[in-house]
């Protein structure tokens, strides 16, 4: 009842702040089932806040703009082994309500966990990703080394061995080719008459 009387925007988004080190992240709410004065926070959120189990956080209701662009950086080169990383990421992001610059997300895929750091968020450092069209981009993974290309010796270009062009010849005494005459053949009826 108290929430209904307050001027709260939906979806309900919250800013979580670890007062000991100043780390900030944003999240949505799954359900209001924790005892009063307590919040059950996922482990990855606690990791982003560098919060020990049972630690204190400040929770503040906020309104975030809709995201238009998010850039991720995989934390290991193994992420490149995924066939379609954009589709995997988009599927995983369906369970998130907002993103914050500097956070790390864990993407479980094929019995392996891939970690991505959020490097950039537009239009603000934190944004809502519910029911919006977000452009996703990737930075090179941490530890990725661009493959070295072999420097080929620059030589004169090789000309292909082509036959000499031939000119058309005109035979003056040859007969003219027959011309096409439409519907010149015989026919049969399908009904047998």
N, C-alpha and C positions, 0 to 999 in steps of 0.2 A: 504493500500500500504506500509506503514512504517513497518508493521509487516512482510510482505512478504520479505522485503529486509534484515531484521535482521536474525541472525543465531539462530532461535528458534526451539527447539525440540518439537515434538508432542507426546503425548497429552500435552497441555500447563498446567503446574502445577505452583502454586504460593505459596510462603511463606508469611504469614501474620504475622506482628509483631506489638504488642501494645507497643509503645515506652515508655509509662508511667510506665508499670510494667514489661516489658520484656517478657510477654507471647507470645508464638509462636505456630502457627498451619499452616497446609498446606491445599490447596484446588485446585480444578479445576475451570474452567470457564464455565458457562452456555451460556452466550452471552455477547457481548460488546455493551450494549445498554444504560449504565449509562452515564450521562454527563461527559465530560472530567474533571479529578481530583476527581471524585466520584466513589465509589464502593458500590453496593448493596450486603450486606452480610447477610446470613441467621441468624436468632436469635440464633440458637445453636452454630454457629461459634462465634458470639459476646459473648456468655456466656463463651465459652472456652477461649477467649481472655480477659474476664472481661472488655469488652469494652462498654461504655455507648452509647446510640443512638446518632449519630452525632460525635462520637469520631474519632480521627485520628489514622490511621494505616499506616505501611510501607508495600508496596507490592513489592515483588521481584520474578522474574521468576526463577524457579529452575528446575533441572533435578533430579528426585528421582529414586532409584533402584526399581526393581519389588519386591514386598513383597513375602516372602516364608512362614512366620509364624506370626500369630497375636493372642495374648491372651487377652481375655476380662474378666472383672469382673462386674457382674450385681450389681446394686446399691440397690437392694431390693430382698428379698426372694420370692416375687411374681413371679419373672422370672422363678422359678422352676415349676410353674403351666402350662407353655407352653408345649404342647405335644412334639413338635419337634423344640427345640430352634435353633439348627444348621441350619435347613432349613429356618426358619424365618429370622435369621441373614443373611444368604447367599442371600436371596431375597432382603433384605433391603440394603445390601452392593452394590448391582448392581447400585444404584443411587449415589455412592461415587466414586471418582477417586483416592483418596489417604487416608491414615490414619497416625495419629501422636500419638506417645506415650504420655499419659496423657490426651488426649481429651476424652470427653464424647459424646456418640451418643445416640439419642433418637429413639427408635424403636416403632412405633405405631402398635399395634396388638390387634384385638378384642375390639375396643373402649377403649383401655388402653395404656398408654405410659410407656415403660420400658427404663430405662437408663443404659447404659453400659460404663464403663471406659476402655480405651485401656491401658492395663498394660505392654504389651511387643510387640515390632515389630521387625522383623528380615528381612533383614540383617542390617537395620539402624533404628534409632528412628522415621523416617518418610519414608514411602514407597508408591509406586504406586500400586493400586490393580486392574488396568484395564487389562483385558485379561491375567491373570496369575493364576496359581494354588496355592492357599494359604491354608496352614494348620491352622485350627482354634481350639483354646483351650479355656476353661473356668476355671476361679478360682471360689471358693465358693463365693456365694453372700455376700454382706455386711450384717452382722447381722445373718448369718446362724450359727446354732448350730448343731453339729453332734448329731444325736439321740443316747441316752444312751442305751446300750444293757444290759438286765438283766443278771446278773452273775448267771449262773445255778450252782447248787451244783455239784461238780465233784464226781461221784459215779463210782462204778465198771461198766464196760460196760455190758449191758444186752445181753445175748446170745439168739438168736432166737430159738424157739422150732421147730427143724427140725426132720423129720422122720429118722430113721436109714437107712444107705445105704443098698440096697439089691443087691445081686449078681445074675447074670444070671444063670439059671438052664438049663441043657441040658437033653432033653428026648431022650433016645437012641432008642426007638421003634417007634417014630413018623414018619409019612410020610414027604417027602420033599415037600416044598411049590411049587406050580406051577410056572414055569418060564414064563417070558414075551415073547410073540411071536409077532413081529410087523406085521401089515397088515393081521391079521388072520380072520377078520370079513367079512361080506358080504358087497356088495356095490350096489348102484343104480345110474343110469345116470340121469343127470339133464334134458337132452333134451327129455327124455321119450322113447327112442329107446331101 
